[in-house]
Amino acid sequence: MRTSLHNLIDAFRTAGSRILHPPAAGWICGGGLLLGIVLLMGFSGDFLRSRVHTPVDSVTIRFLDAPSWIGDSLHDHLTDLAAPRLLGTPLDRMDLINAREALIASGCFAEVRQVRRTNRATIEIDATFLKPRARVLSSSGPLLIDREGFVLPAGYRVATDTHLVNVLNPAYGAPETTAGRWMGADINASLRLLELLDDLPWYDQVKAMDLGQFDEGEQIVLVTDLGTRIKWGSPPGREAALEAMARDKISRLDWFNTHHGRIDQNHRGELDLTNASIVIKR
């Protein structure tokens, strides 16, 4: 700004000295100088006003590359957390920082990289959501946990068409602290097994995983959406002597799904996969 003013003054002085002789040149230069200052001040005022944002009374919040499983409910929940930090503000840097801190405190994200303004009333959020792995049903009610067993916030919701396996009868109750890790070897074993089954084409047929027999030789039971109980047995990599390995159990379920259309063969009782030689129906 100061440099522009000096350049303008020098230009008027040079032009006046070339065209007019003193004292006329002095009067003309003085008038031109005054006019230039007025114009420059007007331009400066408009520039500064254009840089000052007025407070907003509504705001649109967008999550970049948000996974489809978060659903509208979680989006609305997070919008309700961030919006109070933004409404009635000019959406300046500190306002965006406050919104980011509110989102981090929600416990729904592995990382919130950036909260930025894209136009007058639109905010874009670049973040990584914590992905739920299972729904644990206990005396504390249904709670979502991630792949490492950390409990997601109570406000965390997923889309209704997202498949989550219900984990039943855990040995320990929910953590006492918010975002705590669910204790127990049974929960850890169930998460390892879910990781193994997650990408299989018949995964949606697995409705629940019952840990009620885990203290009896670390036994895990799968429950299908028809209510069939499939005795899986030991956690992957911890099979007992003469027990079928995890890959063999998966191969058997693959065969059932291919040839019978379902992993439970539409059998409403129990299937035992633990025997290394045969599958036992009860």
Backbone as a ProteinNet text record, in pm:
[ID]
protein_1_A
[PRIMARY]
MRTSLHNLIDAFRTAGSRILHPPAAGWICGGGLLLGIVLLMGFSGDFLRSRVHTPVDSVTIRFLDAPSWIGDSLHDHLTDLAAPRLLGTPLDRMDLINAREALIASGCFAEVRQVRRTNRATIEIDATFLKPRARVLSSSGPLLIDREGFVLPAGYRVATDTHLVNVLNPAYGAPETTAGRWMGADINASLRLLELLDDLPWYDQVKAMDLGQFDEGEQIVLVTDLGTRIKWGSPPGREAALEAMARDKISRLDWFNTHHGRIDQNHRGELDLTNASIVIKR
[TERTIARY]
82.3	0	86.5	185.9	274.3	352.8	400.4	477.2	391.1	265	174.8	151.2	135.6	114.2	235	354.9	477.2	490.9	459.7	469.4	372.4	252.5	153.4	197	254.8	303	413.4	509.3	619.9	569.5	469.6	416	353	275.3	213.3	317.7	419.3	524.1	597.4	630.8	704.1	620.4	491.4	403.9	384.6	366.4	344.4	466.7	584.3	707.3	738	693	720.9	623.8	499.8	397.4	393.1	405.2	387.2	513.7	524.4	635.6	587.2	672.8	636.8	587.7	485	427.1	309	264.9	146.7	167.2	287.9	316.1	293.8	330.2	313.2	167.2	82.7	-60.2	-123.5	-86.9	-145.1	-101.2	26	76.9	9.8	-10.8	-75.6	-217.8	-292.1	-429.8	-434.5	-343.8	-340.4	-304.7	-211.1	-171.1	-288.4	-365.4	-480.7	-584	-608.6	-703.8	-657.2	-527.7	-474.2	-488.6	-464.9	-477.5	-621.3	-717	-858.1	-897.1	-854	-886.5	-823.6	-697.9	-628.1	-691.7	-735.1	-800.3	-934.5	-1006.6	-1133.1	-1112.2	-1010.5	-978.8	-938.9	-859.8	-814.4	-931.8	-1027.1	-1143.4	-1226.4	-1247.8	-1323.7	-1252.1	-1118.4	-1039.8	-1050.7	-1039.2	-1045.3	-1184.2	-1288.7	-1423.7	-1450.6	-1388.2	-1407.6	-1341	-1243.8	-1172	-1236.8	-1333.4	-1399	-1527.5	-1539.3	-1656.1	-1762.6	-1884.8	-1994.6	-2039.4	-2093.1	-2139.9	-2246.7	-2246.9	-2343.2	-2453.8	-2575.3	-2687.3	-2725.2	-2655.6	-2673.3	-2542.5	-2520.6	-2395.5	-2420.7	-2355.6	-2361.4	-2228.7	-2234.8	-2114	-2105.8	-1993.3	-1971.8	-1848	-1859.6	-1746.5	-1691.6	-1566.3	-1505.2	-1484.7	-1523.6	-1502.1	-1553.2	-1667.6	-1724.9	-1772.7	-1743.2	-1789.2	-1941.1	-1997.1	-2142.8	-2207.1	-2131.8	-2192.3	-2219.7	-2173.2	-2199	-2346.9	-2416.2	-2559.2	-2591.4	-2719	-2763.8	-2764.4	-2792.2	-2802.7	-2670.6	-2560.6	-2430	-2389.8	-2419	-2387.4	-2459.1	-2587.7	-2663.7	-2609.1	-2570.7	-2514.4	-2386.4	-2298.1	-2171.9	-2194.7	-2291.6	-2325.8	-2375.2	-2456.1	-2506.3	-2393.3	-2285.8	-2172	-2089.7	-2071.1	-1984.4	-2056.3	-2185.3	-2257.6	-2257	-2276	-2275	-2143.6	-2032.1	-1903	-1891.2	-1987.3	-1977.2	-2088.3	-2209.1	-2321.6	-2300.5	-2334.2	-2316.7	-2174.3	-2085.4	-1945.2	-1912.6	-1802.6	-1760.9	-1686.9	-1682	-1611.2	-1464.1	-1404.7	-1261.9	-1180.9	-1050.5	-960.6	-990.3	-1009.4	-1033.7	-1167.4	-1266.5	-1396	-1381.5	-1302.5	-1280.2	-1201	-1104.8	-1028.1	-1119.9	-1211.9	-1305.7	-1394.5	-1438	-1520.5	-1440.2	-1315	-1229.7	-1210.7	-1188.8	-1169.7	-1295.8	-1412.7	-1538.2	-1554	-1513.7	-1523.1	-1424.6	-1303.9	-1205.2	-1257.5	-1318.6	-1369.5	-1488.2	-1550.5	-1666.7	-1629.6	-1502.6	-1459.2	-1497.8	-1544.5	-1590.6	-1483.5	-1367.6	-1267.9	-1133.3	-1067.4	-927.8	-840	-883.3	-806.2	-897.2	-884.2	-949.8	-838.3	-813.4	-697.8	-721.4	-838.1	-860.3	-1009.3	-1040.6	-1174.2	-1156.5	-1213.9	-1190.7	-1321.4	-1318.2	-1432.5	-1414.5	-1518.6	-1509.7	-1587.1	-1690.8	-1759.8	-1822.8	-1915.9	-1964.3	-2019.4	-2090.4	-2154.4	-2139.2	-2030.7	-2006.4	-1872.1	-1873.1	-1753.1	-1726.6	-1603.5	-1562.9	-1468.9	-1490.8	-1412	-1341.4	-1210.4	-1127.8	-1088.1	-1146.6	-1125.4	-1138	-1085.6	-1097.3	-1186.9	-1298.4	-1391.9	-1339.3	-1367.7	-1345.7	-1451.1	-1408	-1501.6	-1546.1	-1676	-1722.9	-1701.4	-1660.6	-1638.3	-1753.1	-1809.1	-1914.8	-2000.3	-2114.4	-2204.3	-2207.8	-2162.1	-2159.2	-2288.3	-2357.3	-2479.4	-2447.1	-2464.2	-2435	-2534.4	-2511.2	-2600.1	-2597.1	-2494.2	-2483.7	-2561.3	-2625.1	-2697	-2608.1	-2658.7	-2578.7	-2474.9	-2349.8	-2242	-2156.5	-2115.9	-2030.6	-1884.5	-1805.5	-1661.4	-1589.4	-1467.8	-1389.7	-1306.1	-1219.6	-1144.6	-1044.9	-1014.7	-923.5	-996.8	-1128.8	-1206.8	-1241	-1207.9	-1241.7	-1388.9	-1455.4	-1598	-1618.9	-1707.3	-1739.7	-1844.6	-1853.1	-1945.6	-2091	-2171.3	-2312.2	-2385.8	-2342.2	-2407.1	-2366.2	-2275.8	-2226.5	-2334.1	-2372.8	-2474.8	-2422.8	-2472.7	-2436.6	-2563.7	-2546.8	-2661.3	-2732.8	-2864.6	-2944.5	-2907.6	-2852.1	-2816.2	-2672.7	-2607	-2471	-2476.9	-2406.6	-2410.4	-2305.8	-2352.3	-2264.2	-2304.4	-2207	-2233.2	-2252.4	-2354.4	-2377	-2291	-2215.1	-2133.5	-2210.8	-2237.9	-2322.9	-2241.7	-2288.1	-2235.7	-2085.4	-2034.6	-1892.4	-1865.5	-1743.1	-1707.8	-1708.2	-1675	-1665.8	-1766.1	-1805.1	-1895.4	-1822.8	-1898.6	-1843	-1741.3	-1643.8	-1546.3	-1616.4	-1558.6	-1618	-1592.4	-1485	-1450.3	-1494.7	-1529.9	-1568.2	-1450.9	-1479.2	-1377.7	-1275.3	-1311.6	-1222.2	-1222.4	-1127.9	-1115.4	-1184.7	-1264.3	-1336.6	-1237.2	-1237.2	-1142.2	-1191.2	-1097.8	-1132.8	-1072.9	-1017.5	-962.2	-1071.1	-1195.5	-1305.4	-1337.8	-1337.5	-1362.3	-1249.9	-1125.4	-1012	-1021.7	-1060	-1072.5	-1184.7	-1295.7	-1407.5	-1369.4	-1292.2	-1249.9	-1154.2	-1066.2	-975.9	-1054.3	-1155.3	-1235.8	-1318.4	-1375.5	-1453.2	-1365.8	-1242.3	-1147.9	-1124.7	-1123.5	-1100.1	-1221.2	-1341.2	-1463.7	-1520.4	-1474.5	-1538.3	-1557.8	-1462	-1468.4	-1532.1	-1579.4	-1636.5	-1778.3	-1818.6	-1947.5	-2068.6	-2053	-2165.1	-2161.8	-2078	-2061.5	-2193.6	-2279	-2405.7	-2498.7	-2472.8	-2556.2	-2521.6	-2406	-2364.7	-2426.8	-2526.1	-2596.5	-2529.3	-2474.5	-2418.4	-2302.7	-2227.9	-2118.1	-2135.5	-2159.2	-2188	-2059.4	-2024.5	-1903	-1933.6	-2056.8	-2097.4	-2021.5	-1961.7	-1885.3	-1734.5	-1692.8	-1550.8	-1465.2	-1521.7	-1442.9	-1434.3	-1499.4	-1491.6	-1403.8	-1275.8	-1183.3	-1184.3	-1217.3	-1215.1	-1305	-1425.8	-1518.3	-1598.5	-1606.4	-1683.9	-1794.5	-1914.4	-2028.9	-2082.1	-2097.1	-2160	-2310.1	-2389.3	-2534.9	-2578	-2647.9	-2690.1	-2821.5	-2861.5	-2986.3	-3109.8	-3091.8	-3201.6	-3203.7	-3106.1	-3098	-3013.5	-2956.2	-2869.5	-2741.7	-2701	-2577.5	-2467.2	-2361.2	-2247	-2130.6	-2094.4	-1984.1	-1852.5	-1795.8	-1667.8	-1553	-1554.8	-1447.9	-1347.7	-1220.5	-1113.3	-1090.1	-1032.9	-995.9	-894.6	-891.6	-794.4	-651.1	-576.5	-438.4	-420.7	-532.1	-524.1	-601.8	-609	-685.5	-625.9	-714.4	-671.8	-623	-561.1	-514.9	-633.4	-614.4	-715.3	-834.2	-826.7	-934.2	-908.1	-1013.5	-1001.2	-942.6	-857	-796.5	-896.9	-869.3	-961.6	-986.2	-880.7	-897.8	-987.9	-981.7	-1066.4	-1212.3	-1233.2	-1370	-1431.7	-1352	-1401.4	-1432	-1347.7	-1370.6	-1502.2	-1532.3	-1657.3	-1777.7	-1769.7	-1880.6	-1894	-1781.9	-1786.3	-1861.2	-1831.5	-1894.2	-2044.7	-2082.4	-2225.3	-2296.3	-2234.5	-2297.1	-2310.6	-2209	-2211.8	-2315.8	-2324.4	-2409.2	-2548.2	-2563.7	-2693.8	-2750.3	-2673.8	-2722.4	-2707.7	-2666.2	-2649.1	-2541	-2473.5	-2369.2	-2428.3	-2555.8	-2618.9	-2701	-2701.2	-2776	-2925.3	-2974.6	-3114.2	-3147.4	-3044.1	-3061.5	-3084	-3188.7	-3225.3	-3166.6	-3083.4	-3023.2	-2882.2	-2784.7	-2645.3	-2555.7	-2455.5	-2349.6	-2219.1	-2145	-2017.9	-1904.2	-1822.6	-1711.7	-1580	-1577.5	-1449.2	-1378.4	-1453.3	-1391	-1311.1	-1188.8	-1101	-1147.3	-1232.9	-1272	-1410.2	-1505.7	-1644	-1711.4	-1823.8	-1910.9	-2026.1	-2050.9	-2153.4	-2278.3	-2393.3	-2521.8	-2592.2	-2652.1	-2730.1	-2867.8
-119.5	0	125.6	131.9	247.4	264.1	153.8	159.1	211.8	168	214.3	364	416.6	559.3	639.8	595.3	664.8	664.4	552.2	544.7	640.5	651.4	741.7	887.4	922.5	1059.5	1093.5	1002.8	1027.2	1043.2	965.5	974.5	1109.8	1158.5	1290.1	1401.1	1392.3	1495.2	1498.2	1382.7	1375.1	1429.7	1387.9	1435.1	1585.5	1637.8	1782.8	1862.7	1816.6	1891.6	1893.3	1791.4	1785.8	1873.7	1882.9	1954.3	2102.8	2137.5	2276	2329.4	2460.5	2526.1	2578.2	2593.1	2652.2	2794.9	2845.2	2769.4	2683.1	2690	2613.2	2464.9	2416.9	2274.5	2232.5	2319.6	2286.4	2272.1	2369.2	2360.6	2234.8	2209.7	2091.8	1963.6	1956.8	1837.1	1818.3	1932.2	1922.7	1871.8	1925.4	1878.7	1732.9	1696.7	1556.5	1463.7	1511.7	1430.5	1407.6	1514.3	1502.5	1406.2	1418.6	1329.1	1183.4	1162.7	1026.9	966.8	1048.7	998.8	958.5	1042.9	1012.5	881.1	866	743	620.6	636.2	523.5	484.5	584.2	554.1	484.4	528.5	462.9	318.5	295	158.2	72.8	132	58	18.8	110.5	81.2	-32	-25.9	-133.8	-267.3	-265.3	-388.1	-448.4	-361.8	-411.3	-463.7	-392.1	-438.7	-573.9	-595.3	-722.7	-837.7	-805.6	-910.4	-942.8	-863.6	-885	-964.2	-1081.9	-1166.3	-1129.4	-1119.6	-1092.4	-1222.8	-1215.2	-1336.9	-1409.2	-1541.6	-1621.6	-1670.3	-1680	-1731.6	-1873.8	-1928.3	-2068.4	-2118.2	-2246.6	-2302.1	-2443.6	-2476.6	-2610.8	-2680.7	-2799.7	-2874.3	-2999.7	-3016.3	-3131.6	-3208.3	-3339.8	-3425.8	-3484.3	-3454.4	-3500.8	-3652	-3717.3	-3862.2	-3941.3	-3899.7	-3971	-4109.2	-4213.3	-4348	-4356.8	-4441.7	-4451.3	-4503.1	-4579.4	-4640.7	-4543.5	-4418.6	-4327.5	-4290.2	-4285.4	-4257.6	-4113.3	-4077.9	-3940.6	-3909	-4008.5	-3984.2	-3936.1	-4003.3	-3962.2	-3827.2	-3804.8	-3675.2	-3563.3	-3583.8	-3481.1	-3461.4	-3570	-3561.3	-3477.6	-3501.4	-3427.5	-3282.8	-3260.4	-3123.2	-3045.8	-3110.8	-3045.3	-3012.6	-3090.6	-3062.3	-2944.3	-2936.1	-2832.3	-2700.2	-2704.8	-2583.2	-2474.3	-2506	-2398.5	-2320.7	-2382.4	-2311.9	-2221.1	-2232.1	-2159	-2056.9	-2087.3	-1996.2	-1866.6	-1755	-1624.4	-1575.5	-1644	-1603.4	-1570.1	-1499.1	-1470.9	-1587.2	-1702.1	-1819.8	-1789.8	-1718.3	-1689.1	-1809.7	-1792.2	-1903.5	-1963.9	-1879.8	-1931.4	-2004.5	-1957.9	-2026.2	-2166.6	-2179.6	-2310.5	-2401.9	-2344.5	-2422.6	-2474.1	-2389.2	-2431.2	-2545.8	-2538.2	-2645.7	-2775.1	-2764.1	-2883.3	-2948.4	-2867.9	-2923	-2993.7	-2938.9	-3002.9	-3138.4	-3147.1	-3273.5	-3376.3	-3332.5	-3424	-3479.2	-3391.2	-3432	-3527.1	-3534.9	-3622.8	-3769.6	-3803.4	-3941.9	-4024.4	-3959.8	-4031.1	-4042.1	-3979.6	-3972.1	-4028.3	-4094.6	-4130.7	-4008.4	-3915.9	-3794.3	-3690.5	-3565.5	-3452.8	-3365.1	-3377.4	-3310.9	-3161.9	-3125.4	-2984.8	-2952.4	-2832.2	-2773.9	-2642.3	-2631	-2511.6	-2455.7	-2325.1	-2255	-2249.4	-2289.4	-2288.5	-2173.4	-2124.9	-2002.7	-1939.8	-1847.9	-1768.4	-1852.3	-1961	-2036.6	-2187.3	-2230	-2373.1	-2411.9	-2517.6	-2567.5	-2709.6	-2737.4	-2871.9	-2928.8	-3055.4	-3121	-3241.9	-3242.1	-3353.3	-3436.3	-3554	-3633.7	-3782.2	-3863.8	-4009.3	-4059.1	-4120.6	-4172.2	-4302.8	-4321	-4451.5	-4547.4	-4664.2	-4759.4	-4861.7	-4876	-4978.1	-5117.8	-5209	-5347.4	-5437.5	-5410.2	-5496.9	-5417.9	-5478.1	-5421.7	-5518.9	-5474.4	-5560.9	-5540.8	-5651	-5647	-5698.2	-5610.5	-5647.5	-5576.7	-5585.5	-5518.5	-5367.1	-5316	-5171.4	-5129.3	-5226.2	-5196.2	-5216.8	-5188.8	-5206.2	-5095.2	-5134.6	-5038.4	-5081.9	-4985.9	-5015.3	-5012	-5104.7	-5104.4	-5106.6	-5051.2	-5053.4	-5180.9	-5190.8	-5314.9	-5345.5	-5247.6	-5270.1	-5283.6	-5277.5	-5295.8	-5168.6	-5052.7	-4927	-4893.8	-4851.6	-4822.1	-4687	-4684.3	-4560.7	-4484	-4351.7	-4269.9	-4314.7	-4281.9	-4321.6	-4262.4	-4145.6	-4082.1	-4137.8	-4235.2	-4291.1	-4380.6	-4349.7	-4427.7	-4467.1	-4578.2	-4622.8	-4634.2	-4634.7	-4648.4	-4780.9	-4780.4	-4898.3	-5020.5	-4999.1	-5113.2	-5161.1	-5107.6	-5151	-5274.7	-5379.2	-5504	-5501.5	-5514.5	-5527.4	-5652.4	-5735.4	-5856.8	-5819.7	-5878.4	-5859	-5957.2	-5906.1	-5991	-6011.3	-6138.1	-6171.5	-6230	-6202.8	-6264.9	-6246.4	-6123.6	-6102.4	-6127.6	-6165	-6196.7	-6073	-5958	-5834.5	-5732.6	-5642.3	-5535.5	-5426.1	-5325.4	-5214.6	-5136.9	-5073.6	-4990.7	-4878.8	-4841.2	-4735.5	-4597.4	-4582.1	-4452	-4442.5	-4321.3	-4297.4	-4327.3	-4394	-4430.1	-4528.8	-4600	-4700.8	-4827	-4914.6	-5039.5	-5152.3	-5228.8	-5339.8	-5450	-5487.1	-5585.4	-5727	-5820.2	-5961.1	-6028.7	-6149.6	-6227.6	-6269.6	-6282.7	-6323.4	-6215.8	-6089.7	-5979.6	-5972	-5985	-5981.3	-6094.1	-6213.2	-6327.1	-6305	-6248.8	-6224.1	-6122.9	-6022.6	-5922.1	-5981.6	-6071.4	-6137.2	-6223	-6292	-6376.7	-6291.5	-6183.1	-6094.8	-6035.8	-6004.4	-5952.7	-6057	-6182.9	-6291.4	-6314.1	-6294	-6324.3	-6205.4	-6088	-5964	-5955	-5999.6	-5983.8	-6102.7	-6200.1	-6318.6	-6289.9	-6350.9	-6316.1	-6349.6	-6439.6	-6479.3	-6413.9	-6313.5	-6250.5	-6195.1	-6144.9	-6086.4	-6189.3	-6319	-6422.8	-6444.1	-6394.1	-6407.6	-6291.9	-6325.1	-6221.5	-6191.8	-6295.2	-6276.3	-6371.7	-6339	-6423.2	-6438.4	-6561.4	-6588.8	-6629.7	-6553.5	-6580.3	-6647.3	-6694.1	-6752.1	-6877.5	-6947.5	-7069.5	-7047.1	-6922.5	-6895.6	-6944.5	-6944.3	-6992	-7144.4	-7212.3	-7358	-7393.2	-7372.9	-7404.5	-7303.5	-7179.9	-7070.1	-7099.1	-7144.1	-7179	-7056.7	-7039.7	-6931.9	-6994.3	-6938.2	-6987.3	-6874.8	-6903.4	-6809.8	-6837.4	-6732.2	-6745.3	-6680.7	-6756.3	-6701.6	-6625.1	-6559.4	-6483.3	-6573.1	-6704.3	-6799.7	-6856.5	-6818.6	-6869.3	-6993.6	-7042.7	-7160.5	-7127.3	-7218.2	-7199.9	-7282.8	-7214.7	-7280.3	-7277.1	-7394.5	-7401.8	-7385.8	-7267	-7238.8	-7303.6	-7292	-7349.2	-7244.9	-7278.5	-7192.6	-7071	-6964.7	-6848.5	-6887.8	-6818	-6848.3	-6845.9	-6952.2	-6961.3	-7022.6	-7054.6	-7114.7	-7246.9	-7313.9	-7437.8	-7547.1	-7628.2	-7741.4	-7855.7	-7954.9	-8072.6	-8141.1	-8181.8	-8250.5	-8161.2	-8033.7	-7941.8	-7890.3	-7872.1	-7815.5	-7674.7	-7641.4	-7508.7	-7407	-7280.3	-7174.2	-7177.1	-7197.4	-7197.6	-7312.3	-7426.8	-7540.8	-7513.3	-7447.8	-7412.1	-7316.6	-7220.1	-7125.7	-7197.7	-7291.4	-7367.9	-7445	-7501.2	-7574.8	-7481.5	-7365.4	-7270.3	-7215.6	-7195.2	-7154.1	-7258.5	-7386.6	-7495.1	-7499.3	-7486.6	-7485.3	-7369.6	-7252.4	-7134.8	-7150.7	-7211.3	-7230.1	-7333.7	-7443.2	-7555	-7555.6	-7485.7	-7482.5	-7341.2	-7242.4	-7104.5	-7037.4	-7114.3	-7058.1	-7136.9	-7069.1	-7137.5	-7233.2	-7214	-7304	-7413.4	-7417.5	-7517.5	-7516.4	-7403.4	-7391.6	-7488.4	-7536.7	-7623.1	-7535	-7563.5	-7475.6	-7519.9	-7619.3	-7664.8	-7611.9	-7703.9	-7665.7	-7737.8	-7665.6	-7723.8	-7711.4	-7820.2	-7821.5	-7833.2	-7726.5	-7723.5	-7769.7	-7803	-7821.2	-7951	-8054	-8182.2	-8167.6	-8217.4	-8200.9	-8281.5	-8382.9	-8472.4	-8442.6	-8412.6	-8397.4	-8279	-8235.6	-8136.9	-8212.8	-8187.2	-8259.7	-8172.8	-8231.4	-8163.7	-8215.8	-8124.4	-8164.7	-8099
0	0	0	88.5	97	-32.3	-89.9	-215.1	-328.3	-334.3	-440.1	-429.4	-307.6	-287.6	-333.1	-297.5	-339.7	-490.8	-553.1	-699.3	-765	-708.9	-765.7	-752.6	-637.8	-615.8	-714.2	-731.1	-824.4	-966.5	-1002.5	-1139.1	-1164.4	-1069.4	-1086.4	-1092.2	-1010.7	-1010.6	-1144.3	-1195.5	-1322.6	-1437	-1439	-1547.1	-1541.1	-1422.1	-1409.2	-1446.4	-1409.7	-1438.9	-1587.1	-1660.2	-1803.8	-1883.4	-1835.6	-1912.8	-1879.6	-1751.5	-1708.3	-1642.4	-1646	-1577.3	-1443.8	-1348.9	-1219.2	-1242.6	-1161.2	-1048.6	-1088	-1215.7	-1256.6	-1233.2	-1260.5	-1241.6	-1097.9	-1004.5	-863.5	-826.2	-880.9	-849.4	-909.9	-1033.6	-1099.2	-1029.1	-994.2	-925.5	-790.4	-720.8	-590.4	-601.7	-699.9	-718.9	-759.7	-850	-893	-779.4	-696.2	-581.8	-487.8	-462	-373.4	-430.7	-561.7	-626.5	-618.4	-638.8	-631.8	-494.2	-391.2	-254.2	-224.7	-270.2	-247	-314.1	-440.6	-513.4	-447.8	-404.5	-342.9	-210.4	-133.3	-5.9	-28.3	-131	-162.4	-202.7	-285.7	-327.1	-207.1	-117	0.6	89.4	105.7	188.3	131.1	-2.5	-66.6	-52	-65.2	-54.2	85.5	186.4	323.4	357.1	309	335.6	271.1	154.4	85.6	159.3	244.8	317.7	452.6	496.6	624.8	601.7	663	645.3	747.6	702.7	794.1	859.4	980.3	1048.2	966.5	973.1	897	990.1	936.3	1014.9	975.1	875.7	837.3	777.6	786.4	735.5	683	573	515.7	542.7	601.6	637.4	551.4	484.1	397.5	443.3	446.6	480	350.5	320.3	196.4	199.7	92	76.3	196.5	248.8	363.4	320.1	397.5	361	364.8	281.8	270.1	398	477.6	594.8	709.4	700.8	812.9	821.1	708.7	711.8	747.1	728.1	754.4	903.3	986.5	1130	1188.5	1152.5	1203.2	1145.4	1017.8	956.4	1031.2	1061.8	1133.6	1274.7	1338.9	1474.3	1475.2	1380.1	1374	1332.3	1244.2	1206.2	1327.5	1410.9	1532	1629.8	1627.8	1714.9	1664.9	1533.2	1476.6	1455.3	1421.2	1383	1490.1	1619.6	1720.1	1725.4	1681.7	1678.5	1557.1	1463.1	1337	1317.5	1362.3	1342.1	1419.6	1354.4	1417.4	1418.7	1347.4	1338.1	1192.7	1168.2	1030.1	964.2	1031.4	978.6	952.6	1046.3	1036	1084.7	1085.7	1117	1254.3	1356	1490.1	1498.6	1422.4	1421.2	1363.5	1258.3	1196.9	1290.6	1363	1460.6	1571.1	1618.3	1722.5	1674.5	1548.9	1493.4	1484.3	1443.1	1432.6	1569.1	1672.1	1806.2	1855.7	1820.9	1860.3	1792.5	1666.7	1594.3	1649.8	1682.5	1741.4	1874	1954.6	2085.6	2074.9	1957.8	1941	1953.1	1925.9	1931.2	1810.5	1704.4	1584.7	1477.1	1499.3	1393.3	1438	1343.6	1365	1347.5	1260.9	1234	1168.9	1212.9	1145.5	1091	961.2	900.8	878.4	830	795.5	796.3	845.7	834.1	760.3	642.3	560.9	505.4	479.5	420.9	270.3	195.1	48.8	-13.2	52.8	10.5	133.7	114.2	226.3	341.3	311.7	419.1	401	339.1	319.7	380.1	460.1	526.1	478.3	440.4	401.8	507.8	541	645.2	585.3	597.8	550.1	671.9	685.3	806.5	774.9	866.7	856.4	969	932.7	1031.9	1092.3	1220.9	1282.2	1227.9	1183.2	1123.4	1226.7	1247.9	1342.1	1286.4	1372.3	1331.4	1376.4	1494.3	1546.9	1644.8	1678.6	1779.2	1897.1	2011.8	2129.9	2208.7	2236.8	2316.8	2456.4	2553.9	2692.6	2783	2913.6	3008.6	2992.2	2925.9	2901.1	2777.2	2710.3	2587.7	2466.5	2346.4	2224.5	2209.8	2192.2	2173.1	2055.1	1973.3	1859.2	1901.2	1846.5	1870.4	1736.5	1734.9	1611.9	1606.5	1507.7	1484.6	1596.1	1680.7	1792.5	1925.5	1921.6	2042.9	2117.1	2061.8	2128.5	2104.7	2211.4	2203.7	2136.4	2038.7	1969.5	2049	2031.1	2110.1	2094.1	2194.7	2192.4	2072.5	2025.6	1911.5	1777.2	1777.2	1650.7	1590.6	1467.9	1397.7	1260.8	1209.9	1075.7	993.4	861.5	772.1	798.9	779.2	813	729.5	610	525.7	548.9	651.6	685.4	774.4	735	812	922.7	1045.3	1160.8	1237.9	1269.7	1347.1	1494.3	1556.9	1699.7	1779	1873.4	1961.1	2091	2123.2	2237.5	2352.5	2473.4	2596.3	2616.7	2609.9	2640.1	2788.1	2818.4	2957.1	3046	2988.8	3066.7	3014.8	3105.1	3066.7	2990.2	2952.1	2874.7	2957.6	2892.9	2965.1	3041.5	3153.4	3234.9	3177.3	3101.6	3045.7	2900.3	2859.4	2721.1	2628.5	2518.6	2418.1	2473.4	2581.2	2636.7	2552.6	2580.9	2505.7	2581.1	2507.9	2569.6	2605.5	2732.9	2781.5	2752.9	2754.2	2743.3	2622.6	2645.9	2535.2	2438.2	2487.5	2399.7	2296.8	2339.1	2245	2142.6	2189.2	2095.8	1993.2	2038.3	1947.1	1846.4	1892.1	1800.7	1693.7	1729.9	1632.5	1529.6	1573.5	1478.2	1379	1429.4	1341.2	1244.6	1291.9	1204.1	1094.4	1128.3	1028.3	918.8	957.8	862.6	771.7	825.6	751.5	674.8	704.4	658.4	507.9	429.2	283.8	211.7	284.6	221	171.1	59.8	-1.9	84.3	179.8	264.6	403.1	419.6	551.2	604.5	516.2	560.3	623.6	600.9	662.3	809.8	851.5	992	1070.1	1150.7	1225.9	1359.2	1421.2	1555.5	1579.7	1684.9	1730.5	1881.6	1924.9	2065.6	2137.2	2241.8	2318.9	2452.5	2469	2596.9	2634.8	2537.8	2566.5	2555	2551	2529.7	2645.6	2766.9	2881.4	2884.3	2788.9	2776.8	2656.8	2670.9	2562.6	2450	2480.2	2382.5	2261.4	2287.6	2180.1	2134.5	2002.2	1940.9	1857.2	1866.4	1789.7	1701.8	1572.3	1479.8	1476.1	1464.5	1454.1	1323.3	1237.7	1108.5	1123.7	1015.5	1018.4	1020.9	1006.2	1024.8	1166.2	1247.3	1383.8	1398.6	1289.5	1295.5	1371.9	1458.6	1534.4	1468.5	1429.9	1365.8	1464.5	1514	1610.1	1535	1548.1	1482.1	1556.6	1688.4	1769.7	1814	1806.3	1858.1	1768.8	1825.3	1744.4	1637.3	1525.3	1419.2	1473.2	1441.3	1486.1	1623.1	1691.5	1825.3	1829.7	1716.3	1708.4	1798.3	1853.6	1936.9	1848.1	1911.2	1836.8	1769.5	1644.8	1563.7	1526.4	1556.7	1516.9	1375.5	1298.9	1164.2	1172.3	1076.5	1072.6	1017.6	1043.8	1002.1	851.5	772.3	626.3	580.8	651.4	616.2	653.6	765.1	805.1	703.2	657.5	556.8	426.1	386.8	263.3	270.7	385.9	402.8	389	452.8	443.7	302.1	234.5	93.4	10.2	33.8	-42.8	-16.6	110	144.2	74.2	77.2	16.5	-134.9	-197.5	-342.9	-384.8	-311.4	-353.4	-288.9	-178.4	-110.8	-99.3	-141.5	-136.3	-2.2	98.8	232.5	306	399	475.3	577.5	614.4	711.5	644	509.9	432.3	465.9	517.9	562	676.4	742.9	859.7	982	1060	1171.3	1304.9	1305.8	1430.8	1448.9	1458.1	1479.7	1380.2	1331.8	1249.4	1326.2	1333.9	1407	1305.6	1296.1	1200.3	1260	1386.8	1455	1417.1	1380.6	1345.8	1217.1	1217.1	1100.9	980.7	1002.7	893.1	836.9	923.7	878.4	946.9	887.6	950.7	1014.7	1139.9	1214.7	1226.7	1189.9	1205.3	1329.7	1401.8	1520.3	1512.9
[MASK]
++++++++++++++++++++++++++++++++++++++++++++++++++++++++++++++++++++++++++++++++++++++++++++++++++++++++++++++++++++++++++++++++++++++++++++++++++++++++++++++++++++++++++++++++++++++++++++++++++++++++++++++++++++++++++++++++++++++++++++++++++++++++++++++++++++++++++++++++++++++++++

